[in-house]
Amino acid sequence: QVQLVESGGGSVQPGGSLRLSCTATGSTSDYFAIGWFRQAPGKEREGVSFIQSNDESTYYADSVRGRFTIARDNAKNTIYLQMNSLKLEDTAVYFCAAGVRKTVLFRFFWVDDYDYWGQGTQVTVSS
């Protein structure tokens, strides 16, 4: 059974940094795409950042580009999300997600295109 286990959430002041980890059963390269969504209270789940396995392309939401960095350690079957210059609006539960492409078009920021999900880790940015 596929499992994605997140860690690294916590509380931080604005401008601070956190690093999230997501460890997968099996190789993260087994998935066409793997990355992070987040969901703030009362809001829909939104895509944050993703890696495309076949060419290592990375994708970022406009709201985090330049502040967040996604990376993969294949030896550890783990992806990371380094979050710098955190803002109050980054507060959310962050979910790791992996998708197996079923059609030619894969929508990286589309919740329904992902097949496997972690349990989520809370990130709180507050002063």
Secondary structure, DSSP 8 states (H G I E B T S, - for coil): ---EEEE--EEE-TT--EEEEEEESS-GGGSSEEEEEEE-TTS--EEEEEEETTTTEEEE-TTTBTTEEEEEEGGGTEEEEEE-S--GGG-EEEEEEEE---SS---TT-GGG--EE---EEEEE--
